[in-house]
Amino acid sequence: MKKKLISALLCAAMLALAMTGCSGGGSSDSGSVQEESAEAESSGSEGSGEAAAVEESPEGAVDADFAGEELSILVSAGWMDNRYDETIARFEETYDVTVDLQTIPADQYSDILQSKLSTESCADIFWIQSNPFAISSVIVDPEKYCIDFSDAGWKDIMPEARLSSCEYDGKLYGLQIWHNSPEYVMTYNKTLFEELNLEIPSNYAELLDVCEKIAAEGITPWFLPGADGWQHQLAFFQIGGVYEEAVPGLYDALNENSATFADNEKMLEVLGQFKELSDKGYFGEDWIGTDSANMANEFGDRNCAMAMANSSYIKQIQEETGTTDEYGLFLIPLGDNTCFPTNPAGPTMFGYKGTEHEELVKTFFDFVTTTESLQEILDNSPAYTNLDVNDDGLEQHWLPEEEEFMNAVDKSKMNTPVLQTGTKYTNDYWGDFGADMISYCQNQCEANDVLKNMDSNRAEAAKIAGDSAWE
C-alpha cells in the first residue's frame, strides 16, 4: 500500500489540556471510536434492510484519468484505523493512485480541521463526528466547504436515522458507515462476578457496593483511561435519558435556550458520584494518567473488572488475550440510570468542495460503499461486529452477548438520544467538558462550574451559527 500515515502526537498539548483548570476554552470533537463518540442507535437483529443500490466496482478496473493522482484524507485517530487498510490498498491498485491518510490525535483534530477549512487548505476528504446538529455547528457553511452528494447512488445504503447526521437543508453531504451495536455501556467480567458472588448493579448504591468488594480483591473495579482525553466524559453523556426523565422536556428546552446545564440537579448528582468513585480509587490509582492502549490485557489479566466499551469489545478482549473468562454488558448506573444510549451519530466523511480531485473523491465514496468494501471494513474491525447499512449481501457478526443484552433492555427506555447528540452544540465541546471533569476531580473547581462552562461554550457556538434562540 502506498498510503502515507501522519500521526501528529503532540504530548505537551494533551498534558496541558488534562491539567487546565475549569475554563471556557475552545471546541474539541470527541474521538471514537472505540472511539467517538459517537455512537449508534442499536438493535439486536441480524441483517440490515434492503440491498444497497451501489453496484460493485469492476475487478481490476483502472481509470487512466486518475493514474498518478493523490487523494488526501484528514481524519481523527480511531475513525478509520486498520479497518480501512485493505479497502484503501485495493482502491490504490484499482485506480493507480496514492492515498495520503493524515491521522490527527483526537484532542487536536477539531482545531486543525477548522484551521484547514478557514484557510482553504483542507484535504480532499475530511471527517467529523457528526450528529443531527453537527453539520451546522462544526462545518457551519456546508455549501461552501462540502461536495453535494444528493444524487449519489450510495445514499440508499444508509438507514434513515444515519441520514439525519449526513444531510443539511435538504442536501446530502456526508457518508456515515458505522455500527449498530450498543455503544459505551458497561462491559464486565461475568466469570469474575460469579466467583465473587456479585450481582449486576442496577443503581448507584449497588455500583458502590460492587466496586468496594472488587477493590478488596486488589482489582481495579472500573478501568477508566483518562489520558485518552475523550473516554471519561462518556460516563456523564451516555446516560442522557436519565436527565430527560428527571426533567421531562429538557432536551427541547436546551435546544431552545430556555434551560441550562448549570444547576441541573440530576447532572450535579452524576458529577458528584463520578468524583466519589474517583476519590475512592475505583477508577484506578492513576486513572487520569492512564490510557486505553492496554485495556484488553487489563481485562484478560483480571487487573480490572469493568469498563465502558462498545459491546463488541468483548470479542477484542478474547481474541487479544486468549482468556476463557466470559463477559457481559449492563447499563451505566450513575444517577440510577436505566436508559439505553441510543445514538444516530458517528464518524462521518465529507468531500471537500475546494478539492482539485472531485471526481476521484466521488469515486472513493462509491468504492467504499460496495458490498465488497463494506465486508472488508467490517471483517478487519478489531471491535465491531456489524455495520448499520442497508445491504443484504453483508455478512454481519453479532455476538450472543450483544443480543442477550439488547433483549434485556426495556424498549421504552430506548427513545432518548445520548445527551451529546440530542442537544445542540454539546458534542462540539466534548474535550473541554472532559478537561473540566478532570479539574473537578482534582478539586480545582466545583461541579457547577463544569456545567456553567458548557453553557458558555454552547452559547458561543450558537452565536457563530446564528441560532436565533440565543439572540
C-alpha positions in Angstrom: 0.0 0.0 0.0 1.2 3.5 -0.9 -0.7 5.1 1.9 1.2 7.7 4.0 0.3 7.9 7.6 0.7 11.2 9.5 0.4 11.0 13.3 0.8 14.4 14.9 1.1 13.3 18.5 1.6 16.5 20.5 2.0 15.2 24.0 2.6 18.6 25.5 -0.7 19.9 24.3 -2.5 16.9 25.7 -0.8 17.3 29.1 -1.8 21.0 29.1 -5.4 20.0 28.3 -5.5 17.5 31.2 -4.0 19.9 33.7 -6.0 23.0 32.7 -8.4 24.3 35.4 -12.1 24.8 34.6 -12.3 27.2 31.7 -14.5 28.0 28.7 -11.8 27.0 26.2 -12.1 26.3 22.5 -14.1 23.5 21.0 -12.9 19.9 20.5 -14.6 16.9 19.0 -14.7 13.6 20.8 -12.7 10.7 19.3 -14.3 7.5 18.7 -14.2 5.3 18.5 -13.6 2.6 20.4 -13.8 5.9 19.6 -16.0 8.6 19.5 -18.1 9.2 20.1 -20.0 8.9 18.8 -22.3 6.0 18.9 -25.2 4.1 17.2 -28.9 3.5 17.6 -28.8 -0.2 18.3 -30.9 -3.3 17.6 -30.2 -6.9 18.3 -31.4 -8.1 14.9 -29.3 -9.8 12.3 -29.2 -8.4 8.8 -29.7 -4.8 7.6 -32.7 -3.9 5.5 -32.9 -3.6 1.7 -30.0 -4.3 -0.6 -27.5 -1.5 -1.4 -28.1 0.4 -4.5 -24.5 0.8 -5.4 -23.0 -1.7 -7.9 -19.7 -3.3 -7.3 -16.6 -1.8 -9.0 -15.2 -3.9 -11.9 -12.5 -6.2 -10.6 -9.1 -4.9 -11.6 -10.6 -1.9 -13.5 -8.2 1.1 -13.9 -9.3 4.6 -14.8 -6.4 6.1 -16.7 -7.8 9.6 -16.0 -6.8 9.1 -12.3 -3.4 7.5 -12.8 -0.7 9.1 -10.7 -3.2 11.3 -8.7 -3.0 11.5 -4.9 -6.2 11.5 -2.7 -5.7 13.1 0.8 -7.9 12.2 3.7 -7.9 14.1 7.0 -9.3 12.0 9.9 -9.2 11.9 13.7 -7.4 9.0 15.3 -9.6 5.8 15.6 -12.1 6.7 13.0 -10.5 4.7 10.2 -7.6 2.7 11.7 -6.7 -0.7 10.2 -10.3 -1.5 9.3 -9.9 0.6 6.1 -6.4 -0.6 5.1 -7.4 -3.4 2.7 -10.0 -1.3 1.0 -7.7 1.7 0.6 -4.9 -0.6 -0.8 -7.4 -2.1 -3.3 -8.6 1.4 -4.3 -5.0 2.5 -4.9 -4.3 -0.6 -7.1 -7.6 -0.3 -9.0 -7.1 3.3 -10.0 -3.3 3.6 -9.9 -3.5 6.4 -7.3 -1.9 7.1 -3.9 -4.0 7.7 -0.7 -2.4 10.2 1.8 -4.1 9.4 5.1 -3.5 12.2 7.6 -4.4 10.9 11.1 -4.6 13.5 13.8 -4.9 13.0 17.6 -8.5 13.3 18.8 -7.9 16.2 21.1 -6.3 18.3 18.4 -8.4 17.3 15.4 -11.2 19.9 15.7 -8.8 22.8 15.8 -6.8 21.5 12.9 -9.8 20.9 10.7 -11.2 24.3 11.4 -7.9 25.9 10.5 -7.7 24.0 7.3 -11.3 24.9 6.3 -10.8 28.6 7.1 -7.6 28.8 5.1 -9.0 26.8 2.2 -6.2 24.2 2.6 -8.3 21.1 3.5 -7.6 17.6 2.4 -9.8 16.1 -0.4 -11.8 14.2 2.1 -12.3 15.2 5.8 -14.2 13.6 8.7 -16.3 15.0 11.6 -18.0 13.2 14.5 -21.5 14.0 13.1 -24.9 14.1 14.6 -28.2 15.8 13.6 -26.8 19.2 14.6 -23.1 18.8 13.8 -23.0 19.9 10.2 -24.4 23.3 11.1 -22.2 23.7 14.2 -19.0 22.1 13.1 -18.8 22.8 9.4 -21.2 25.8 9.7 -21.3 26.5 5.9 -21.5 23.1 4.2 -22.5 24.7 0.8 -19.1 26.4 0.8 -17.0 23.5 2.1 -18.7 20.3 1.1 -19.4 18.4 -2.1 -23.1 17.9 -2.6 -23.8 14.1 -2.9 -27.6 14.4 -3.1 -27.7 12.4 -6.3 -25.2 9.7 -5.2 -26.2 6.1 -5.7 -24.8 5.1 -2.3 -27.3 7.3 -0.4 -29.7 4.3 -0.1 -27.2 2.2 1.9 -27.7 4.5 5.0 -30.7 3.9 7.2 -32.9 7.0 7.8 -31.5 7.7 11.2 -28.0 7.9 9.8 -29.1 10.3 7.1 -30.1 12.8 9.7 -26.4 13.2 10.6 -25.4 13.5 6.9 -27.9 15.9 5.5 -28.4 19.7 5.9 -31.0 21.9 4.4 -32.3 19.1 2.1 -28.9 18.2 0.7 -26.7 15.1 1.3 -23.1 16.0 2.2 -21.8 13.1 4.4 -21.3 9.4 4.4 -21.6 7.5 7.7 -20.5 3.9 7.8 -20.9 3.0 11.4 -22.1 0.0 13.5 -25.4 -0.7 15.3 -24.1 -2.2 18.5 -24.8 -0.8 22.0 -22.0 1.8 22.4 -20.2 2.6 25.6 -22.2 0.6 28.1 -20.5 -1.3 30.9 -18.6 -4.4 29.9 -17.8 -6.6 32.8 -16.1 -9.9 33.6 -19.1 -12.2 34.1 -16.9 -15.1 35.4 -15.2 -12.9 38.0 -18.6 -11.5 39.2 -19.8 -15.1 39.6 -16.7 -16.1 41.6 -17.2 -13.1 43.9 -21.0 -13.7 44.2 -21.6 -10.2 42.7 -24.8 -9.1 41.0 -25.0 -6.6 38.1 -25.5 -3.2 39.7 -28.8 -1.6 38.6 -28.3 1.7 40.5 -25.5 3.8 42.0 -25.7 2.4 45.5 -25.3 -1.1 44.2 -22.4 0.1 42.0 -20.6 1.4 45.0 -21.1 -1.8 46.9 -19.8 -3.9 43.9 -16.8 -1.6 43.5 -15.9 -1.9 47.2 -15.9 -5.7 47.1 -13.9 -5.8 43.8 -11.3 -3.4 45.2 -10.9 -5.5 48.3 -9.6 -8.2 46.0 -6.9 -5.9 44.7 -8.6 -5.5 41.3 -9.5 -2.1 39.7 -13.3 -2.1 39.7 -13.8 0.3 36.8 -11.0 0.8 34.3 -11.2 4.4 33.1 -8.5 5.8 30.7 -8.4 9.5 31.5 -5.3 10.2 29.5 -7.1 9.4 26.2 -8.9 12.7 26.7 -12.3 11.6 25.4 -13.5 8.4 27.2 -14.3 9.5 30.7 -16.9 12.0 29.6 -19.0 9.1 28.3 -20.0 8.3 31.9 -21.8 11.6 32.0 -23.2 11.9 28.5 -24.2 8.3 27.6 -27.0 8.4 30.2 -28.8 11.3 28.7 -32.2 9.6 29.1 -31.9 9.9 32.9 -31.7 13.7 32.7 -34.7 13.8 30.4 -36.6 11.6 32.8 -35.8 13.8 35.7 -36.9 16.9 33.8 -39.3 16.0 31.0 -38.8 18.2 28.0 -35.2 19.1 29.0 -33.7 18.3 25.6 -36.2 20.6 23.8 -35.6 23.3 26.4 -31.8 23.1 26.0 -32.2 23.3 22.2 -34.5 26.3 22.5 -32.1 28.0 25.1 -34.8 28.0 27.8 -32.8 25.6 30.0 -29.2 25.3 31.1 -26.8 22.6 32.2 -25.9 24.7 35.2 -27.9 24.0 38.4 -29.5 20.8 36.9 -29.9 18.6 39.9 -29.5 15.3 38.2 -26.4 16.4 36.3 -24.8 17.7 39.6 -25.7 14.4 41.2 -24.0 12.4 38.4 -20.9 14.5 38.6 -20.7 14.1 42.3 -21.0 10.3 42.0 -18.3 10.3 39.4 -15.9 12.3 41.7 -16.8 9.9 44.6 -15.7 6.9 42.5 -12.5 8.8 41.6 -11.8 9.8 45.2 -12.2 6.2 46.4 -9.7 5.0 43.7 -12.3 2.8 42.0 -11.2 4.0 38.5 -7.6 3.0 39.2 -4.8 4.6 41.2 -3.8 7.0 38.4 -6.8 6.9 36.0 -6.2 10.5 34.8 -2.7 9.5 33.6 -3.7 6.1 32.2 -4.6 5.4 28.5 -6.6 2.7 26.9 -3.7 1.0 25.0 -3.6 -1.9 27.4 -7.3 -2.2 28.3 -7.9 -5.6 26.7 -4.9 -7.0 28.6 -6.1 -5.4 31.8 -9.3 -7.4 31.4 -7.6 -10.6 30.3 -5.2 -10.5 33.2 -8.1 -9.7 35.6 -6.5 -6.5 36.7 -9.9 -4.8 36.1 -13.5 -6.0 36.3 -15.4 -3.4 34.4 -15.0 -0.6 31.8 -17.1 1.5 29.4 -16.7 0.0 26.0 -18.6 -0.8 22.8 -20.5 -4.1 23.3 -18.4 -5.9 20.7 -15.2 -5.1 22.6 -15.8 -8.5 24.2 -14.5 -10.0 21.0 -11.4 -8.0 21.2 -10.6 -9.0 24.8 -11.0 -12.7 24.0 -9.0 -12.6 20.7 -6.1 -10.5 22.0 -5.7 -12.2 25.4 -6.9 -15.7 24.9 -8.9 -15.6 28.2 -11.5 -18.2 28.9 -13.5 -15.8 31.1 -17.0 -14.9 29.9 -18.1 -11.2 29.7 -21.4 -9.4 29.8 -23.0 -6.0 29.5 -25.1 -3.7 31.6 -26.2 -0.1 31.5 -24.1 2.7 33.2 -25.8 3.0 36.5 -24.7 6.6 37.5 -27.7 8.7 38.5 -29.7 5.4 38.9 -29.8 5.3 35.1 -32.0 2.7 33.3 -31.9 4.3 29.8 -30.2 2.9 26.8 -27.6 5.0 25.0 -29.5 5.5 21.7 -27.4 7.4 19.2 -27.7 8.0 15.4 -24.3 9.7 15.3 -20.9 8.5 14.3 -17.7 9.4 12.4 -18.7 10.7 9.0 -16.7 11.6 5.9 -17.2 14.6 3.6 -15.8 15.6 0.3 -14.0 19.0 0.3 -15.6 21.3 -2.2 -12.2 23.0 -2.9 -10.5 19.8 -4.0 -8.8 19.6 -7.3 -9.8 15.9 -7.5 -13.6 16.0 -7.2 -14.2 13.0 -9.5 -11.6 10.9 -7.6 -13.3 11.9 -4.3 -16.7 10.8 -5.7 -15.1 7.5 -6.9 -13.7 6.8 -3.5 -17.2 7.3 -1.9 -18.6 4.9 -4.5 -15.8 2.4 -3.9 -16.1 2.2 -0.1 -19.9 1.6 -0.3 -19.8 -1.5 -2.4 -20.6 -4.8 -0.6 -17.0 -6.0 -1.1 -15.6 -2.9 0.6 -18.2 -2.9 3.4 -17.4 -6.5 4.2 -13.7 -5.7 4.3 -14.2 -2.8 6.7 -16.3 -5.0 9.0 -14.1 -8.1 8.8 -11.0 -6.0 9.6 -12.5 -4.2 12.5 -11.0 -5.4 15.8 -14.0 -4.4 17.8 -17.2 -4.1 15.8 -19.5 -7.0 14.9 -21.8 -5.3 12.4 -22.4 -2.3 10.2 -25.6 -0.3 10.2 -26.2 -0.3 6.5 -28.9 -1.4 4.1 -27.1 -4.2 2.3 -28.5 -7.7 2.5 -25.3 -9.0 0.9 -23.3 -8.1 4.0 -22.5 -10.9 6.5 -22.9 -9.5 10.0 -21.2 -10.9 13.0 -23.4 -10.2 16.0 -22.2 -11.6 19.3 -24.6 -13.6 21.6 -23.7 -11.2 24.4 -24.9 -8.3 22.4 -28.2 -10.0 21.5 -28.7 -11.1 25.2 -28.2 -7.5 26.4 -30.4 -5.9 23.8 -33.2 -8.3 24.6 -33.0 -7.4 28.3 -33.4 -3.7 27.8 -36.8 -2.1 28.2 -37.7 -0.9 24.8 -39.5 2.1 26.2 -36.1 3.2 27.6 -34.6 3.4 24.1 -36.3 6.5 22.8 -34.0 9.3 24.1 -30.7 10.0 22.3 -27.5 10.3 24.3 -27.0 13.9 25.6 -24.2 14.8 23.3 -26.2 14.3 20.1 -29.7 15.0 21.4 -28.8 18.6 22.2 -27.3 21.4 20.1 -23.6 22.3 20.2 -22.9 20.0 23.1 -20.7 17.5 21.3 -18.6 20.4 19.9 -17.1 20.9 23.4 -16.5 17.3 24.3 -12.8 17.8 25.0 -13.4 20.9 27.1 -16.0 19.2 29.2 -13.6 16.3 29.8 -10.8 18.6 30.9 -13.2 20.3 33.3 -14.3 17.0 34.7 -10.7 16.2 35.5 -10.2 19.6 37.1 -13.3 18.9 39.3 -11.9 15.6 40.3 -8.6 17.3 41.2 -10.5 19.8 43.4 -9.6 22.7 41.1 -13.3 23.8 40.6 -16.8 22.9 41.6 -19.3 20.6 39.8 -21.5 23.5 38.8 -18.5 25.3 37.2 -18.2 22.3 34.8 -21.8 22.8 33.8 -21.6 26.6 33.5 -18.7 26.3 31.2 -20.7 24.0 28.9 -23.5 26.6 28.8 -21.0 29.3 27.9 -19.4 27.2 25.2 -22.8 26.3 23.7 -23.8 29.9 23.6 -20.7 30.8 21.8 -21.3 28.1 19.2 -24.9 29.2 18.8 -23.7 32.8 18.2 -21.3 31.6 15.5 -24.1 29.5 13.9 -26.5 32.5 14.0 -29.0 30.5 16.1 -32.0 32.7 16.7 -32.7 31.0 20.1 -29.6 32.6 21.5 -30.2 36.1 20.2 
